[in-house]
Amino acid sequence: MLETRLTTREHLLQKAGELFALHGFEGVTTRMIAEAADVKLSAIHYHYGSKAKLYVSALAYAVEYDSCADFSSVIAENPVLFETPEGRGEIIRTTVFRSFYDHFKGDSPDWTVQLIVRELMKPSSLFPVFAEGVVKPDIEAAKLIYLVSKPEATEAEITGWIDLLHSQIFLYVMAKDALEVMRGKGSMDTAFYQGVARVVARAMILELGLPLPRDLL
């Protein structure tokens, strides 16, 4: 009995995630979710309580499944790196490479990355919940890295620097199919993303005047 309930809950989350990724929070109704999951409408309320709670659960699942790397988590793993220019360069390198790997590793459900990107590009009414728990800590950690290296930096400079990473990931997630038409099917493989990550990491490190890790020389 317990196994059936867990399976139904997971199935609901997967189907809801697919719909939310395509249509956003406001564009999906509980009836649409119930029909996609082939369950009664009451099952949604039984397992999640409301559409809002189901959406937050789907978003949390997407973030956890893709283990999206960020500056704050990399710093937390080895805080001593933050104390030296070489260490801060390594933090940037690790964050960039992990971010590209996590987003393009290819083994996650299609909707997970799409939902995260959609929420960042077209925030729903529940975005504050997502921002407070996921986005804000990353931005604050990135700002700290920049300001320690360049105390005189303006807000525009800091934002532009952070977006060197995020804008590239958004581009390849949102325009992958179109880019492959132009560049050739299968051209955007693991080696391609590793190459892009190397370019982005070098640019971000050099912008702060930090020494490059050996593998980026």
DOKETI-134802 format. One record per residue: residue number from 1; residue in three letters; x, y, z of N, C-alpha, C, O in turn. Coordinates in steps of 0.1 Angstrom, whole numbers. Each point is the difference from the previous one (the first is absolute). Last residue first. Layout:
BEGIN
(NUM,'ALA',(X,Y,Z),(X,Y,Z),(X,Y,Z),(X,Y,Z))
...
# end
This chain:
BEGIN
(217,'LEU',(456,273,-182),(11,7,-6),(0,-2,-15),(9,6,-7))
(216,'LEU',(-37,-28,40),(-6,11,-8),(10,9,-7),(-3,9,-7))
(215,'ASP',(12,-45,39),(-7,-7,-11),(-7,11,-9),(-6,-4,-11))
(214,'ARG',(30,17,51),(9,-6,-10),(-8,-5,-12),(5,1,-12))
(213,'PRO',(-26,40,39),(4,-14,4),(7,-6,-12),(-1,4,-12))
(212,'LEU',(2,49,17),(-8,-11,-6),(5,-13,6),(12,-2,2))
(211,'PRO',(-12,52,22),(8,-10,-7),(-8,-11,-5),(-9,-5,7))
(210,'LEU',(-14,54,-1),(5,-12,8),(9,-9,-8),(-2,-1,-12))
(209,'GLY',(-25,43,2),(15,1,1),(5,-11,9),(11,2,6))
(208,'LEU',(-57,6,-22),(3,4,13),(15,1,3),(4,3,11))
(207,'GLU',(-20,-17,-53),(-7,13,2),(3,5,14),(1,12,2))
(206,'LEU',(14,-55,-15),(8,10,-5),(-6,14,2),(7,10,3))
(205,'ILE',(-33,-48,8),(12,1,9),(9,11,-4),(5,8,8))
(204,'MET',(-43,-18,-35),(-4,5,13),(12,2,10),(0,9,8))
(203,'ALA',(7,-27,-52),(-4,14,-1),(-4,5,14),(4,12,3))
(202,'ARG',(7,-58,-7),(12,9,-2),(-4,15,0),(7,8,6))
(201,'ALA',(-42,-40,-3),(8,0,12),(12,9,-1),(3,8,9))
(200,'VAL',(-29,-15,-48),(-7,8,10),(8,1,13),(1,11,6))
(199,'VAL',(15,-40,-40),(1,14,-4),(-7,10,10),(6,10,3))
(198,'ARG',(-8,-57,5),(14,5,1),(1,15,-4),(7,7,7))
(197,'ALA',(-48,-29,-13),(3,2,14),(14,5,2),(2,9,9))
(196,'VAL',(-14,-22,-52),(-7,13,4),(3,3,14),(2,11,4))
(195,'GLY',(13,-52,-19),(8,10,-6),(-6,14,3),(7,9,3))
(194,'GLN',(-29,-48,12),(12,2,7),(8,11,-6),(7,8,8))
(193,'TYR',(-46,-20,-30),(-3,7,12),(13,2,9),(1,10,7))
(192,'PHE',(3,-35,-47),(-3,14,-3),(-3,8,12),(6,11,2))
(191,'ALA',(2,-57,2),(12,7,-3),(-2,14,-3),(7,9,3))
(190,'THR',(-44,-38,3),(7,3,13),(13,8,-3),(3,9,8))
(189,'ASP',(-37,-2,-46),(2,-12,8),(8,4,13),(2,12,2))
(188,'MET',(-25,9,-47),(1,5,14),(0,-11,10),(-9,-3,7))
(187,'SER',(6,-5,-54),(12,8,2),(2,5,14),(11,3,5))
(186,'GLY',(-48,-30,-27),(10,-7,9),(13,8,2),(9,-4,7))
(185,'LYS',(-35,19,-49),(-6,-8,10),(11,-8,8),(9,-6,-6))
(184,'GLY',(-1,54,-18),(0,-14,-3),(-5,-8,12),(3,2,12))
(183,'ARG',(-2,47,-18),(14,-5,2),(1,-15,-3),(11,-5,-1))
(182,'MET',(-53,30,-2),(10,9,-7),(14,-7,0),(7,2,-9))
(181,'VAL',(-43,-23,31),(-4,1,-14),(11,7,-7),(4,-3,-12))
(180,'GLU',(-1,1,58),(4,-12,-6),(-3,-1,-15),(7,-6,-8))
(179,'LEU',(-22,42,34),(15,1,-1),(5,-13,-7),(9,1,-8))
(178,'ALA',(-55,2,20),(3,9,-11),(15,0,-3),(4,1,-12))
(177,'ASP',(-18,-26,49),(-5,-6,-13),(4,9,-12),(4,-5,-10))
(176,'LYS',(6,21,54),(8,-12,-4),(-4,-5,-13),(8,-3,-9))
(175,'ALA',(-23,42,39),(2,0,-15),(8,-12,-5),(5,1,-12))
(174,'MET',(-16,7,59),(-12,4,-7),(1,-1,-15),(-10,-2,-7))
(173,'VAL',(46,-11,36),(-12,-7,4),(-11,4,-9),(-8,-9,-5))
(172,'TYR',(48,32,0),(1,-14,-5),(-11,-9,4),(-4,-9,-7))
(171,'LEU',(6,55,22),(0,-1,-14),(0,-14,-5),(-8,-3,-9))
(170,'PHE',(11,11,55),(-13,3,-5),(-1,-1,-15),(-9,-6,-6))
(169,'ILE',(52,3,26),(-8,-12,3),(-15,2,-5),(-5,-10,-6))
(168,'GLN',(34,46,3),(4,-10,-9),(-8,-13,2),(-4,-6,-10))
(167,'SER',(-3,43,38),(-5,3,-13),(4,-11,-10),(-8,-4,-9))
(166,'HIS',(25,3,54),(-15,-4,-1),(-5,2,-14),(-8,-8,-4))
(165,'LEU',(54,20,14),(-3,-15,1),(-14,-2,-2),(-3,-9,-9))
(164,'LEU',(17,53,7),(9,-7,-10),(-3,-15,1),(1,-7,-10))
(163,'ASP',(-21,38,40),(-7,-4,-11),(8,-7,-11),(-5,-6,-10))
(162,'ILE',(24,25,49),(-7,-12,4),(-8,-5,-12),(-1,-12,-2))
(161,'TRP',(24,52,-4),(9,-11,2),(-7,-13,3),(3,-10,-5))
(160,'GLY',(-28,50,1),(5,-4,-13),(10,-12,1),(0,-9,-8))
(159,'THR',(-15,30,48),(-11,-7,-7),(4,-6,-13),(-3,-11,-4))
(158,'ILE',(34,39,27),(-2,-13,7),(-11,-8,-7),(2,-12,-2))
(157,'GLU',(5,55,-14),(12,-8,-3),(-2,-14,7),(3,-10,-6))
(156,'ALA',(-35,43,16),(-1,-5,-14),(11,-9,-4),(-2,-10,-7))
(155,'GLU',(3,31,49),(-10,-10,0),(-2,-6,-15),(-2,-12,-1))
(154,'THR',(50,32,14),(-14,5,0),(-10,-12,-1),(4,-11,-3))
(153,'ALA',(49,14,24),(-9,-4,-11),(-14,6,2),(-5,2,11))
(152,'GLU',(48,-1,16),(-6,12,-6),(-11,-3,-10),(-5,10,-7))
(151,'PRO',(32,-44,30),(-8,8,9),(-7,12,-5),(-11,4,5))
(150,'LYS',(32,-51,-24),(-1,14,-5),(-10,8,9),(-12,1,-3))
(149,'SER',(24,-45,16),(10,2,-10),(1,14,-6),(10,5,-3))
(148,'VAL',(-43,-17,35),(13,-3,7),(12,3,-10),(10,5,3))
(147,'LEU',(-54,-3,-20),(3,12,9),(13,-2,7),(8,10,2))
(146,'TYR',(-26,-46,-28),(3,11,-9),(6,12,9),(10,6,-4))
(145,'ILE',(-27,-44,26),(13,-3,-7),(4,11,-8),(12,4,-1))
(144,'LEU',(-53,0,22),(11,1,9),(13,-3,-6),(10,6,3))
(143,'LYS',(-50,-11,-28),(4,15,2),(12,1,10),(8,8,-2))
(142,'ALA',(-26,-51,-6),(7,5,-12),(4,14,2),(11,4,-4))
(141,'ALA',(-37,-23,38),(13,-6,0),(8,5,-12),(12,3,2))
(140,'GLU',(-57,10,0),(8,6,11),(14,-5,0),(9,8,3))
(139,'ILE',(-39,-28,-33),(3,14,-4),(9,7,10),(10,7,-3))
(138,'ASP',(-27,-50,14),(10,-1,-11),(4,14,-4),(12,2,-2))
(137,'PRO',(-47,-6,33),(13,-4,6),(11,-1,-10),(12,4,3))
(136,'LYS',(-57,7,-19),(7,10,8),(13,-4,6),(10,7,0))
(135,'VAL',(-38,-39,-25),(7,11,-8),(8,10,9),(11,2,-3))
(134,'VAL',(-37,-39,24),(10,-5,-10),(8,11,-7),(12,0,0))
(133,'GLY',(-47,6,35),(7,-12,4),(11,-4,-9),(10,-7,4))
(132,'GLU',(-38,46,-11),(6,1,14),(8,-13,3),(11,2,7))
(131,'ALA',(-35,1,-48),(12,9,0),(6,0,14),(13,0,1))
(130,'PHE',(-52,-26,-8),(11,-5,-7),(12,9,1),(12,-5,3))
(129,'VAL',(-52,20,14),(4,-12,8),(13,-6,-6),(9,-4,7))
(128,'PRO',(-29,41,-30),(7,4,13),(4,-12,8),(11,1,7))
(127,'PHE',(-37,-7,-47),(14,2,-2),(7,4,13),(11,-5,2))
(126,'LEU',(-59,-5,-14),(7,-7,10),(15,2,0),(8,-7,7))
(125,'SER',(-39,24,-39),(-3,7,12),(7,-7,12),(0,6,11))
(124,'SER',(25,-11,-57),(-14,-2,4),(-2,8,13),(9,6,6))
(123,'PRO',(29,3,-46),(-3,-3,14),(-15,-1,2),(-8,8,-4))
(122,'LYS',(41,-13,-37),(-14,5,1),(-5,-3,14),(-7,-10,2))
(121,'MET',(52,1,-11),(-2,9,-11),(-14,6,0),(-2,12,-3))
(120,'LEU',(17,-45,36),(9,12,0),(-3,10,-10),(2,12,2))
(119,'GLU',(-27,-51,-1),(-3,7,12),(9,12,1),(-3,11,6))
(118,'ARG',(10,-41,-41),(-13,7,-2),(-3,9,12),(-4,12,-1))
(117,'VAL',(41,-41,3),(3,11,-9),(-13,8,-2),(1,13,0))
(116,'ILE',(-6,-52,25),(9,9,7),(3,13,-8),(-2,11,5))
(115,'LEU',(-23,-46,-25),(-7,6,10),(8,10,8),(-5,11,3))
(114,'GLN',(26,-38,-36),(-9,10,-6),(-8,8,10),(-3,12,-1))
(113,'VAL',(31,-48,15),(8,12,-3),(-10,11,-6),(2,12,2))
(112,'THR',(-23,-53,8),(6,6,12),(8,13,-3),(-3,10,6))
(111,'TRP',(-21,-40,-39),(-7,11,6),(7,7,11),(-3,12,4))
(110,'ASP',(18,-53,-28),(1,13,-8),(-6,12,7),(5,11,-2))
(109,'PRO',(16,-52,30),(-12,2,-8),(1,14,-7),(5,10,6))
(108,'SER',(42,-31,5),(-11,5,8),(-13,1,-9),(2,2,-12))
(107,'ASP',(44,-14,-1),(-7,-11,6),(-12,4,8),(-7,-8,6))
(106,'GLY',(41,37,-31),(-8,-8,-9),(-8,-12,6),(-7,-7,-7))
(105,'LYS',(40,47,18),(5,-14,2),(-9,-10,-7),(4,-11,-3))
(104,'PHE',(-4,62,9),(0,-7,-13),(5,-14,1),(5,-6,-10))
(103,'HIS',(-10,37,48),(-11,4,-9),(-1,-9,-13),(-10,-2,-6))
(102,'ASP',(45,-4,39),(-13,-2,6),(-12,3,-9),(-10,-8,0))
(101,'TYR',(55,18,-14),(-2,-14,1),(-14,-3,5),(-7,-9,-6))
(100,'PHE',(21,53,5),(-3,-5,-14),(-2,-15,1),(-9,-5,-7))
(99,'SER',(19,25,47),(-12,6,-5),(-3,-6,-13),(-12,-4,-3))
(98,'ARG',(53,-5,23),(-11,-8,5),(-13,4,-5),(-9,-8,-2))
(97,'PHE',(47,33,-11),(0,-14,-6),(-11,-8,6),(-6,-8,-8))
(96,'VAL',(11,51,26),(-4,1,-14),(0,-14,-6),(-10,-4,-7))
(95,'THR',(24,9,52),(-14,3,-2),(-4,0,-14),(-11,-6,-4))
(94,'THR',(57,-1,14),(-9,-11,4),(-14,2,-2),(-8,-8,-5))
(93,'ARG',(39,43,-4),(1,-11,-9),(-9,-11,3),(-7,-5,-9))
(92,'ILE',(9,41,40),(-7,4,-13),(1,-12,-10),(-10,-4,-6))
(91,'ILE',(33,-1,46),(-14,0,3),(-8,3,-13),(-10,-7,-3))
(90,'GLU',(57,10,1),(-5,-14,0),(-15,-1,3),(-6,-8,-6))
(89,'GLY',(27,50,9),(0,-4,-14),(-5,-14,-1),(-8,-4,-10))
(88,'ARG',(14,21,52),(-12,6,-6),(-1,-4,-15),(-11,-2,-5))
(87,'GLY',(50,-11,29),(-12,-8,4),(-13,6,-6),(-8,-8,-4))
(86,'GLU',(49,30,-4),(0,-13,-7),(-12,-8,4),(-7,-6,-9))
(85,'PRO',(13,47,31),(-3,2,-14),(-1,-13,-8),(-9,-2,-8))
(84,'THR',(0,-1,61),(11,4,-9),(-5,2,-14),(-10,-5,-4))
(83,'GLU',(-19,-7,41),(9,9,7),(12,4,-9),(7,10,3))
(82,'PHE',(-44,-42,-12),(-4,14,-1),(10,9,4),(0,12,-3))
(81,'LEU',(3,-60,9),(3,5,-14),(-3,15,-2),(7,6,-8))
(80,'VAL',(-19,-31,48),(14,6,0),(4,5,-14),(9,8,-1))
(79,'PRO',(-51,-32,10),(0,15,3),(14,6,-1),(1,12,-3))
(78,'ASN',(-27,-55,-16),(14,2,4),(2,15,2),(6,7,-8))
(77,'GLU',(-49,-25,1),(7,-13,-1),(14,2,5),(6,-9,7))
(76,'ALA',(-35,46,-13),(-3,-7,12),(8,-13,1),(3,-5,11))
(75,'ILE',(-1,31,-51),(7,7,11),(-2,-8,13),(9,-2,8))
(74,'VAL',(-34,-12,-44),(14,-3,-3),(9,6,11),(9,-6,5))
(73,'SER',(-55,15,-5),(2,-14,4),(15,-4,-2),(5,-7,8))
(72,'SER',(-19,51,-21),(-2,-2,15),(3,-14,4),(7,-2,10))
(71,'PHE',(-7,15,-57),(11,5,8),(-1,-3,15),(10,-4,6))
(70,'ASP',(-36,-30,-38),(1,15,1),(12,4,9),(6,-9,6))
(69,'ALA',(-32,-36,-36),(11,6,8),(-2,15,0),(-5,6,-9))
(68,'CYS',(-33,-45,3),(6,12,-7),(10,7,9),(-3,5,11))
(67,'SER',(-23,-50,-12),(11,4,9),(7,13,-6),(12,0,0))
(66,'ASP',(-52,-27,-16),(11,5,-8),(12,5,8),(11,3,-6))
(65,'TYR',(-49,-19,29),(4,-11,-10),(12,5,-8),(9,-8,-3))
(64,'GLU',(-29,38,34),(7,-10,6),(5,-11,-10),(12,-4,2))
(63,'VAL',(-39,39,-18),(13,6,5),(8,-11,6),(12,-1,-2))
(62,'ALA',(-55,-11,-12),(8,4,-11),(14,5,4),(10,-4,-5))
(61,'TYR',(-43,-5,38),(5,-12,-6),(10,3,-11),(10,-7,-1))
(60,'ALA',(-33,43,20),(11,-5,9),(6,-13,-5),(12,-2,1))
(59,'LEU',(-48,20,-25),(12,8,-2),(11,-4,9),(11,-1,-4))
(58,'ALA',(-53,-21,8),(6,-3,-13),(13,8,-2),(10,-5,-5))
(57,'SER',(-35,14,44),(6,-13,1),(7,-4,-14),(11,-6,1))
(56,'VAL',(-36,45,1),(12,2,8),(7,-13,1),(13,-1,0))
(55,'TYR',(-54,-1,-21),(9,8,-8),(14,1,7),(10,-2,-6))
(54,'LEU',(-47,-17,29),(5,-9,-10),(11,7,-9),(10,-6,-3))
(53,'LYS',(-33,32,34),(10,-9,7),(6,-10,-9),(11,-4,1))
(52,'ALA',(-44,33,-18),(11,7,4),(11,-8,6),(12,0,-3))
(51,'LYS',(-55,-18,-7),(9,2,-12),(12,7,3),(11,-4,-5))
(50,'SER',(-33,-23,45),(-4,11,-9),(9,0,-12),(11,-6,0))
(49,'GLY',(-11,-31,33),(-8,11,7),(-5,11,-9),(-11,4,1))
(48,'TYR',(37,-49,-8),(7,13,1),(-7,11,7),(6,10,3))
(47,'HIS',(-23,-57,-8),(15,-1,0),(7,13,2),(11,0,6))
(46,'TYR',(-59,-1,-9),(4,-10,10),(15,-1,2),(5,0,11))
(45,'HIS',(-25,28,-44),(-2,5,13),(5,-9,11),(5,4,10))
(44,'ILE',(-4,-20,-54),(9,11,1),(0,6,14),(10,3,6))
(43,'ALA',(-41,-36,-18),(13,-6,2),(11,11,2),(9,-1,8))
(42,'SER',(-55,9,-21),(2,-1,14),(14,-5,4),(5,3,11))
(41,'LEU',(-22,-2,-56),(4,13,4),(4,0,15),(9,7,5))
(40,'LYS',(-4,-53,-32),(-11,9,4),(6,13,5),(11,1,5))
(39,'VAL',(18,-27,-41),(-5,-2,13),(-12,9,3),(-3,9,-8))
(38,'ASP',(37,-12,-31),(-11,-10,0),(-4,-4,15),(-1,-12,3))
(37,'ALA',(33,46,-21),(4,-11,9),(-10,-12,1),(3,-10,5))
(36,'ALA',(-12,49,-31),(13,-4,-5),(5,-12,8),(6,-9,-5))
(35,'GLU',(-46,30,19),(-2,-7,-12),(13,-5,-6),(0,-12,-5))
(34,'ALA',(2,38,44),(-7,-13,3),(-2,-8,-13),(1,-12,0))
(33,'ILE',(17,56,-3),(9,-9,6),(-6,-14,2),(6,-10,-3))
(32,'MET',(-33,45,-13),(10,-4,-10),(10,-11,5),(3,-9,-6))
(31,'ARG',(-34,29,36),(-7,-10,-8),(10,-5,-12),(0,-11,-3))
(30,'THR',(14,45,33),(1,-13,6),(-8,-10,-8),(4,-12,0))
(29,'THR',(18,53,-26),(-10,-2,10),(1,-14,6),(7,-9,-5))
(28,'VAL',(27,47,-22),(-4,-14,3),(-11,0,10),(1,7,11))
(27,'GLY',(23,33,-25),(-6,-6,-12),(-5,-14,1),(-5,-6,-9))
(26,'GLU',(29,33,43),(-13,6,-2),(-7,-7,-12),(-13,0,-1))
(25,'PHE',(58,-14,12),(-10,-2,11),(-14,5,-3),(-9,-8,2))
(24,'GLY',(39,-5,-45),(2,8,12),(-10,-3,11),(-10,-7,-3))
(23,'HIS',(18,-16,-41),(-10,11,0),(1,10,12),(-7,10,1))
(22,'LEU',(38,-48,-12),(-5,4,-13),(-9,13,1),(1,9,-8))
(21,'ALA',(17,-31,47),(12,4,-9),(-5,6,-13),(6,9,-5))
(20,'PHE',(-38,-28,35),(5,13,5),(12,5,-9),(1,12,-2))
(19,'LEU',(-18,-55,-7),(-10,11,-4),(5,13,5),(-1,10,-8))
(18,'GLU',(27,-47,20),(-1,1,-15),(-9,12,-4),(4,8,-9))
(17,'GLY',(-3,-20,54),(12,6,-4),(1,3,-15),(4,10,-4))
(16,'ALA',(-40,-36,22),(-1,15,3),(12,7,-4),(-1,11,-6))
(15,'LYS',(3,-57,2),(-9,5,-10),(-3,15,3),(-1,8,-10))
(14,'GLN',(28,-30,41),(7,-1,-13),(-10,7,-11),(5,8,-8))
(13,'LEU',(-21,-13,52),(11,10,0),(6,0,-14),(2,11,-5))
(12,'LEU',(-34,-44,14),(-6,13,-1),(10,11,-1),(-1,9,-8))
(11,'HIS',(16,-53,14),(-5,1,-13),(-7,14,-2),(2,7,-10))
(10,'GLU',(14,-19,53),(11,3,-9),(-5,2,-15),(5,9,-7))
(9,'ARG',(-36,-21,40),(5,13,3),(11,4,-10),(1,11,-5))
(8,'THR',(-19,-55,3),(-9,10,-5),(5,14,2),(-2,9,-8))
(7,'THR',(27,-44,26),(1,0,-15),(-10,10,-6),(4,7,-9))
(6,'LEU',(-5,-14,55),(13,7,-3),(1,1,-16),(4,10,-5))
(5,'ARG',(-40,-35,23),(-2,14,3),(13,8,-4),(-2,11,-6))
(4,'THR',(3,-58,2),(-9,6,-10),(-2,15,2),(0,8,-9))
(3,'GLU',(25,-33,41),(8,1,-13),(-9,7,-11),(5,8,-7))
(2,'LEU',(-24,-18,50),(9,11,1),(7,2,-14),(2,12,-4))
(1,'MET',(-29,-50,8),(-8,12,0),(9,13,0),(-3,9,-8))
# end
